[in-house]
Amino acid sequence: MGPSNPACVSCGRWKGASNWGMSPLINGNHASLDVLVVGEAPSAECDTDGVPMRSGPFLELVRGPLSQTPWKVGYTHMVRCWADKKPTAKELGYCHEAYLSPFILEYQPRVIWALGAVVARKLLNSQLSLDKIRSLGVSYTAEGVPVV
């Protein structure tokens, strides 16, 4: 049985994943988040055990410092299903529409920490460089959720 969301069905990445539609990892039981860390796509290891954000060079840089704060932190990916290739722009768009955008609206993070330029550009629907995005202080929504 596959996903019921039309955007997920259209994408098709779920067909090769063990854990399609992987749920986000949220530290504690929170109705809202201070920080949402968003990576590009789950690794094969994440797919095997169904836990997002298990490892990775960017993640190691943020998880340590964030664990030392009282902040409510969530970890997820732009694309919820693992595949043996990087996600295409179309796949990123499908997952943003079907999953990430509703998730952000539900948990209302105060800050979104994008792990890399691909994620930042897709979140902001922009082709600006990562340096330019950071210098401009661009927000994800009209409510002003900053993407860093």
C-alpha positions in Angstrom: 0.0 0.0 0.0 1.3 3.4 -0.9 0.7 7.0 0.2 -2.8 8.5 -0.2 -1.5 12.1 -0.8 -1.7 12.8 -4.6 1.6 14.7 -4.5 3.4 11.7 -2.9 1.9 9.4 -5.5 3.0 11.7 -8.3 6.5 11.9 -6.9 7.1 8.1 -6.8 10.2 8.2 -4.6 8.3 6.2 -2.0 8.3 3.1 -4.3 11.9 2.3 -3.4 11.9 3.3 0.2 11.5 1.0 3.2 10.0 3.7 5.3 8.2 6.0 2.9 6.6 9.0 4.5 9.2 9.1 7.4 7.9 11.1 10.4 9.9 14.0 11.8 12.0 13.6 14.9 10.8 15.9 17.6 12.6 16.1 21.0 9.8 15.8 23.4 6.0 16.1 22.9 5.5 19.7 21.8 2.7 21.6 20.1 5.2 24.1 18.7 8.9 24.3 18.0 11.6 26.8 18.6 13.8 25.4 15.9 13.1 23.2 12.9 16.2 21.7 11.3 15.5 20.7 7.7 17.9 18.5 5.7 17.6 17.6 2.0 16.7 13.8 2.0 17.1 10.8 4.4 20.1 8.6 4.1 19.9 4.8 3.5 20.5 4.4 7.2 17.5 6.6 8.0 15.4 4.6 5.6 16.4 1.3 7.2 15.4 2.3 10.8 12.8 4.9 10.0 14.5 7.7 12.1 15.2 11.0 10.3 18.5 12.9 10.7 20.6 10.0 12.0 23.9 11.3 10.8 25.6 13.7 8.3 28.3 16.4 8.3 25.8 19.3 8.7 23.8 17.6 11.3 26.8 16.9 13.6 27.5 20.7 13.5 24.0 21.6 14.7 22.9 18.7 16.9 25.6 19.2 19.6 25.0 22.9 20.2 21.2 22.6 20.0 21.2 19.8 22.6 22.7 22.2 25.1 19.8 24.6 24.8 16.3 24.5 26.4 14.8 24.9 22.9 12.1 22.6 21.5 13.8 21.2 18.4 12.5 19.2 15.5 14.4 17.4 12.7 13.1 16.5 9.3 13.9 16.4 5.6 12.6 18.3 2.6 12.0 14.8 1.0 10.6 12.1 3.2 11.6 9.1 1.2 15.0 7.7 0.6 16.2 6.8 -2.9 19.6 6.0 -4.2 19.9 9.5 -5.8 19.6 13.1 -4.8 16.0 14.4 -5.1 15.1 16.4 -8.2 13.6 19.8 -8.0 10.2 18.3 -8.9 10.4 15.8 -6.0 11.4 18.5 -3.6 8.4 20.5 -4.7 6.0 17.5 -4.3 7.2 16.9 -0.8 7.2 20.5 0.2 3.5 20.8 -0.9 2.4 17.4 0.6 4.4 17.3 3.8 6.8 20.1 4.8 4.6 23.1 4.3 1.7 21.6 6.4 4.2 20.4 9.0 5.6 23.9 9.4 2.1 25.4 9.7 1.2 22.9 12.3 4.3 23.3 14.5 5.0 27.0 13.8 8.7 27.0 14.4 10.3 30.3 15.5 13.3 29.6 13.3 14.0 27.2 10.4 17.6 26.0 10.1 18.2 24.9 6.5 21.0 22.4 6.1 22.4 23.6 2.8 21.7 25.8 -0.2 19.3 23.3 -1.9 17.0 23.3 1.2 17.2 27.0 1.7 16.4 27.8 -1.9 13.4 25.4 -2.0 12.0 26.7 1.3 12.2 30.2 0.1 11.4 29.5 -3.6 14.5 31.5 -4.5 17.6 31.1 -6.6 19.7 33.4 -4.4 23.1 32.2 -3.1 23.2 30.9 0.4 25.3 33.9 1.4 22.7 36.3 0.0 19.9 34.5 1.7 21.7 34.8 5.0 22.7 38.4 4.5 19.1 39.4 3.6 17.5 37.6 6.5 14.8 36.1 4.3 11.7 34.6 5.9 9.7 31.5 5.1 6.2 32.9 5.6 4.5 36.2 5.7 4.5 35.7 9.5 8.3 36.2 9.3 9.8 32.8 10.2 13.5 33.3 9.5 15.4 30.7 7.5 19.0 30.4 8.6 
